[in-house]
């Protein structure tokens, strides 16, 4: 264990403040219930300065995270209000399936947290069919020549600049979307779902994860031959920096891939990333938006990255060797404690979200705000820290 960082979270398991986590989780559920009438059928996208939400346009990649929170609340309480509020959003997800331009690598974020969740919680057949349709669309984005799932799409006919930018590009975020494919394989036994997921994970390991365990946000391949060209960033500080939420997507993504497959390479990669993340944090309990942020740039934290990391570390604590499990659980708790101490809005009387300090896209001025994906993973991390094991990934 990194000796510089270990002093901050060397607690034994029996010293974990699980009562604090449960109290926070109870407040999250209460907040979801109390804002239900304000939010209605809209899908939160990003926080506004007055701690209310701005909402998604149709097809937004963010639209599934509020549904995911509602399904978690339903799982914990059995309150049908949460179930019906999540299910009432079904037309928003049908819209994605009916409009090709709306479909990209984020289908897993959208449909795992809405339709797969519905199927797993209620055995609703229509939800299952929608999730399988989304999984088929995600497989259709696979580029066999490079062994990866194409990230974004050129949505406007004739937009050559956009086409050049997106073509031949994979990104770290897609690791979180592979869960939809593993689920589809379990449901259907169609091998293509698992093969595409495993191939994409292997390509990610080779090209997005650096040898020291840090990561690129994106990687470009020759669109015709699949030959690797270079790593870049899209939301981080620089091509050679380490954007913290991309690092978090990879940590959580490889951990859940191991749970889905038992492939030891996924576990080893997740732990390699976790070890480097521990070093980069250097004792911080909420990560900076980019671990390589320059001194002359604004300093922002990213609570959403911290929440994703905390959830991923709690997964690792359950599946790795005992001596490593204590290390990852303590680091996950350390990040949860940081979110509770620095970013928790669940006691704020007028806030509609759960966490402050989210960095959506610092380079375009979207920082220090509420984010629905940060809120979702905050709930997931709190639940995992409490021993919950049923999720929608």
Phi, psi and omega in degrees: 000142179300118188292328179296318184274333191299332182297337185278338184211053178263023182294146174282156182305325184290347180267002181295138183270070185293332178296323178296318180294320179294320178298319178295319179296320177299321179292324177300313181296319179298318179297317179300319179291320185285337180261002186301317181289328179290318184282325181062226180264008178283159180246114181303142179243310183202150182283153174257165183303332180272012177068024166260177184259144156267151193245159182291144163280164181304133175085003183299141180298338184279349195295342182277345191286327176290320175302318179301319177296318180297319178293323175297318179297320178296318179302319185281331188248333188073009181285117186292344177300319181292318179299312184290326178294320177292314183292331180294345178275003184307320179302329178295326181276328172297324179301318179299317181293333184268354183232105184306321183295342181274351188262126174215206184292347185272012179301329178292315175306316185289308192270334174296320185272356175242293189280315176298319178302315179300313180298314182292327183273330188229353183060034178284120187292324179296322177298318178299316181295322178295318180295321178292323176297319177295320179297320177297321178294323179292319175301324181295346178270001183289133178253099185297329183294337179242349179075038182215162174269123178301134183283270186272171179236156170274108189273335183256127176299130179088359178276082186293323180297316178296319181298318179295320182294316188274333190291131179078025187242131170246158180221161183298325185304330186297336178303329179286340183272348181295336180303326178298322180288318178297320176299315181299323177295318178296325182285325192243341187064016175282116190292335182303323181300310181292320182299314180297316180298315181293320179295318179296318179299319179295319178295322176299315180300320184284327192240335177264329179270117179286165184297334180271002179092355171279185189210152163277155171281315182229162174219141183250138175240155171298120185298335182273317187257341185081005179294134179292140181248296183194158171270146179218180169240161170236320181247352179275185183288316185204166182299329182263008179270183179232100179290125193292325180287327173299318176300321180292317178304318183290317180301304180297318184297313179292326177297316181286333173296322177296318178299322183286332191237335188074010179286113185299334179299325178293317179297315180298321180292317179299319181288326175298315178295317180298319179297317178292322177299318177303316179294317182293326178295324178050041178095345178299144181257351168229126185289152169290163182295329175220131183290349181243027183300135183284155182296332183270009178252156177301145179261115177235145168273169172225098179296331179293320176298318179298321180292317179296316178300314182300317179295317180296321179294325177293327174297311181303322181299336181270341191243353184258185181292152185307318182293326176283327182302317180297320180298312184289323178296318180295320178292320176298318177297320179302317178291320176299316178299321178298319178296319181292325183277329188248337192230357187290122178254004189289347173260357179284127190293335184243356181292138177269338179259188185253328186229140167265179172076023177276142178245097182289309182199089187301323185295342177244018172086014180256091183212169177053058186213172172279144178222131183294332178287323173300318179296316180300309184290334173300311177298317180298316181296318177298319179294315180297322178295337178268359178097004176294144184229358180258110178228184191253006182273000000 
